[in-house]
Amino acid sequence: MNALNTAAHGDSAPLRFRSLGGWVERPGDLQPALKGHEHADVIVIGAGFAGLSTALELKALGADVIVLEQEFAGFGASGRNAGYLLGSMGIECEVFVNRVGVEQARQFVRFYDEAVNYVEGRLTTLGIDCDYTPSGVIRAAVHPGQEKRLRKNMELGQTLGSVTRFVDRAQMRARGIPPAFLFGTEQRGGTLNPGKYVSGLRRAAIEAGVKLYERTPLLSFSEGQVITCKTAHGRASAPAMVLATNAYTPQLGVLRNKVAAIRVSAIETQPLSTEQLAALGWKGREGIITPHYTMESHRLTAHGTLVLTVKQLGYAYGSKTPNIPDHGAYAALAQVLRERFPALQGLGIQHCWSGYVSGAYDFLPVVGAMGAKQNIFYTTGCSGHGLATQSLMGSLFAGQINGKAPELLAALQHRTPSMLPEPFQWCAIQSAFAAAKLLDAWTDRKVRKDNAMKD
């Protein structure tokens, strides 16, 4: 910890770990826990992007909806998100094509891109002010050797319908993109404050009459024509249920053989001064992700800080989700901050946080229905790109439950490969992380060597 403090701050000031994530606070109007027995048309488990969107869409169709949330709305992945409203550029197109073929891959691209439109529309319809900056997202290289992979993914994406363009060095410099980012591929979308977004969904759900029960973990549920959910102090029953629990799904004893909970981390700097912001030049405030095998993400916030995420992943044995610091990840991100933004030497880190995303072996979304009556719907496996897609899932699930059979929802169906049993899964995931780290370290060493030659 001291090494990180010295590297990031230049002194021994403690680095503050936020157990709530970097974007949310505990609501002042925390909703009461479920007590007694309640009945509804649909029960939604989880009050994040997917859960709240599903509840709102169902309520608009006239359904009586109960939402059970173990902490408070936005406590999980939604409140720890990096805040990128990103479409199909966030996926590895070659993986998708190899897994499901060209035609179905086109539908996945459509799903990711329509999700951006959906969220933009909901921000307007629901009157959610979440500091959305629609200036695009750039997948930007930090070394010339990354160009081939960038262009290959972009060109394959374009054949699948992805609207993406290449941004060359001159264009990057003309737009004031920080010079560490050489060139890249760009897609519409932008950045927002995910805490304000999920809080806006929460407010809209409460105002619409959704019965939101916070501090109400699901202990168990029974399948059948009517599903009954048991909590510590009550029960809820309904003919249909939606599991919108993302990385926490395996902890419910569901889909343990399909998805794993992966820990991601973030740091947020102290606010940049007016002079630092002017020197940085990044007027468009485009969201930036890199084509590393374990990507970096870089963005400015509306309150003048820098948020960096990922770079190093973690996995807890058995897909557990302990809410604890990951000091190694924060140190890696602090080093990235210094290397990508040399003009900001001495800029302190005000806090850090970690959270969990869910991923399948093929990186594809895991969406479907289960149970004896196929009336338990689930969505998980967003692989860290869930802000837009998990929001759109709310509309698709509402349509499905209402008997409409949305075309896009059907297009997402595929056979998800099975996870390995422990301890083999732990070994496989750690090996994959180690390989990615080695490849990325090789790229970063080349960047440092090139920079040293310039100096």
Buried (B, 14 or more C-beta within 10 A) or exposed (E): EEEBBEBBBEEEEEBEBBEBBBBBEEBEEEBEBBEEEBBBBBBBBBBBBBBBBBBBBBBEBEBBBBBBBBBBBBBBBBBBBBBBBBBBBBBBBBBBBEBBEEEBBBBBBBBBBBBBBBBBEBBEEBEBEBBBBBBBBBBBBBBEEBBEBBBEBBBBBBEBBBBBEBBEBEBBBEBBBBBBBBBBBBBBBBBBBBBBBBBBBBBBBBEBEBBBBBBBBBEEBEBEEEBBBBBEEBBBBBBBBBBBBBBBBBBBEBBBBBBBBBBBBBBBBBBBEEEBBEEBBBEBBBBBBBBBBBBBBBBBBBEBBBBBBBBBBBBBEBBEBEBEBBBEBBBBBBBBBBBBBEEBEEBBBBBBBBBBBBBBBBBBBBBBBBBEBEBBBBBBBBBBBBBBBBBBBBBBBBBBBBEEEBEBBEBBEBEBEEBBEEEEBBEBBBEBBEEBBEEBEEBBEBBEEEEEEEE
